[in-house]
Amino acid sequence: MTTEKETTIEPEQQVPSEAPGTQAEGQTAETQAGEEAAAEQPADPLAELQQKYDELNDRYLRMAAEYDNFRKRSRAEREGVHADAVAHAVGALLTTVDNLSRALAQPTEDAAYKQGIEMTYNQMMESFQSLGVTEIEAAPGTPFDPNKHNAVMHVDDDALGENVIAEVFQKGFQIGDKVVRHAMVKVAN
């Protein structure tokens, strides 16, 4: 007995390598990309060089401006540090100036001693002037300025005006607009 085997042969499934029309569409996309690239690139080499020059010049100008700003900022910081150092040194010497001024106010019979103190005080004040240090104006009758004066006492006196300095206890000093030490004063009304 022979049995026949039934075999069915199915038709081969065809797998298309590309969908219909895909190849034509791919070529169209490549053509469009090439056209766009050609449109972005200037046809004139001189225009291309001009564009590169403009970009580099812009970068150079920006870098030069940044450097100029850095230089100005550095100079301002150095000047600020110098002013702070001078103010600190002057502040340390102010007690000596106060003591010399008190010594000058005391009566003495020794003229040479008094002259020595006067010379030392004057030399100290000349040194302050060379550094740009000035005395804050604080005399009786001048208006009180809280930015420059330190009011430690208050007195009611109808002879003096409102917010007027009545008495100065300690001199104040400044460098330019920067106050090194406020003047210690008594304020009226």
C-alpha positions in Angstrom: 0.0 0.0 0.0 1.2 3.1 -1.0 -0.1 6.2 0.5 0.1 9.3 -1.2 1.0 12.1 0.7 -0.8 15.2 -0.1 1.3 18.1 -0.2 -0.1 21.4 -0.8 2.1 24.0 -2.3 1.2 27.4 -1.3 1.9 30.2 -3.6 5.1 32.0 -2.7 4.4 35.1 -0.8 6.0 37.9 -2.5 7.6 40.4 -0.2 8.1 43.6 -2.0 11.5 45.1 -1.5 10.0 48.5 -1.5 6.5 49.7 -1.5 5.3 50.8 -4.9 6.2 54.4 -5.5 8.7 54.6 -2.6 11.7 54.8 -4.8 10.3 57.7 -6.7 9.4 59.5 -3.5 12.9 58.9 -2.1 14.4 60.5 -5.1 12.1 63.4 -4.9 13.0 64.0 -1.2 16.7 63.9 -2.1 16.2 66.3 -4.9 14.3 68.7 -2.6 17.0 68.5 0.1 19.7 69.3 -2.5 17.7 72.2 -3.7 17.2 73.6 -0.2 20.9 73.2 0.5 21.7 75.0 -2.7 19.2 77.8 -1.8 20.9 78.2 1.7 24.3 78.5 0.2 24.9 81.8 -1.6 25.7 81.4 -5.2 28.3 84.1 -4.9 31.6 83.1 -3.0 32.2 86.7 -2.2 28.9 86.9 -0.3 29.9 83.7 1.6 33.2 85.3 2.6 31.4 88.5 3.6 29.0 86.5 5.8 31.9 84.8 7.5 33.7 88.1 8.0 30.6 89.6 9.5 30.3 86.7 12.0 34.0 86.9 13.0 33.9 90.7 13.3 30.8 90.4 15.5 32.5 87.9 17.7 35.6 90.1 17.9 33.6 93.2 18.8 31.7 91.3 21.5 35.0 89.9 23.0 36.5 93.4 22.9 33.5 94.8 24.7 33.7 92.1 27.3 37.4 92.7 27.9 36.8 96.5 28.2 34.0 95.9 30.8 36.4 93.5 32.7 39.1 96.1 32.7 36.8 98.8 34.0 35.4 96.5 36.7 38.9 95.5 37.7 40.0 99.2 37.9 37.0 100.1 40.0 37.7 97.1 42.4 41.3 98.2 42.8 40.3 101.7 43.5 37.8 100.5 46.0 40.3 98.3 47.8 42.8 101.2 47.9 40.2 103.6 49.3 39.2 101.0 52.0 42.9 100.4 52.9 43.5 104.2 53.3 40.3 104.6 55.3 41.4 101.7 57.6 44.8 103.2 58.1 43.4 106.7 58.7 40.9 105.2 61.2 43.7 103.6 63.1 45.6 107.0 63.3 42.5 109.0 64.4 43.0 108.2 68.1 46.5 109.7 67.9 45.1 112.8 66.3 42.5 113.1 69.0 45.2 112.8 71.7 47.4 115.4 70.0 44.4 117.8 69.8 43.6 117.2 73.5 47.2 117.9 74.4 47.1 121.2 72.4 44.0 122.2 74.4 45.7 121.8 77.7 47.5 124.8 79.2 51.3 124.4 79.7 54.1 126.7 80.6 56.7 124.8 78.5 56.6 126.6 75.1 59.0 124.1 73.4 56.7 121.2 74.5 53.6 122.9 73.1 55.4 123.8 69.9 56.5 120.1 69.5 52.9 118.9 69.8 51.7 121.6 67.4 54.3 120.5 64.8 53.3 116.9 65.2 49.6 117.6 64.9 50.2 119.9 61.8 52.3 117.2 60.2 49.7 114.6 60.8 47.0 116.8 59.3 49.2 117.5 56.2 49.6 113.8 55.8 45.9 113.4 55.9 45.4 116.1 53.3 47.8 114.4 51.0 45.7 111.2 51.3 42.5 113.2 50.5 41.2 113.1 54.1 39.2 116.1 55.1 37.5 117.1 58.4 33.7 116.9 58.4 32.2 120.3 59.1 30.6 120.2 62.5 30.6 123.5 64.3 28.0 124.8 66.7 25.1 126.3 64.7 25.5 124.1 61.5 22.7 121.9 60.5 22.8 118.3 61.7 23.4 115.7 59.0 22.9 112.0 60.1 25.1 110.9 57.2 28.1 112.7 58.7 27.2 113.4 62.3 26.6 111.1 65.2 24.2 112.6 67.7 25.0 111.3 71.2 23.1 114.0 73.2 20.1 116.2 72.8 19.4 119.5 74.3 16.3 121.8 74.3 17.6 125.3 73.6 15.3 128.0 72.1 18.3 130.1 71.1 19.4 127.4 68.6 17.3 126.3 65.7 15.7 122.9 64.9 18.2 120.1 64.2 21.3 122.2 64.8 24.6 121.2 66.3 25.0 122.6 69.8 28.4 121.2 70.7 31.1 119.0 69.1 32.6 116.3 71.2 34.8 114.6 68.6 35.9 115.6 65.1 34.8 113.5 62.1 36.8 112.7 59.0 36.0 111.6 55.5 37.8 110.6 52.3 35.9 112.1 49.4 32.3 111.1 50.1 33.2 108.1 52.3 32.9 108.8 56.0 35.9 107.4 58.0 34.5 108.5 61.3 31.3 110.4 62.1 31.6 113.6 64.1 30.2 113.1 67.6 27.9 116.0 68.4 25.1 117.3 70.7 22.0 118.3 68.8 19.6 121.0 69.8 15.8 120.7 69.7 
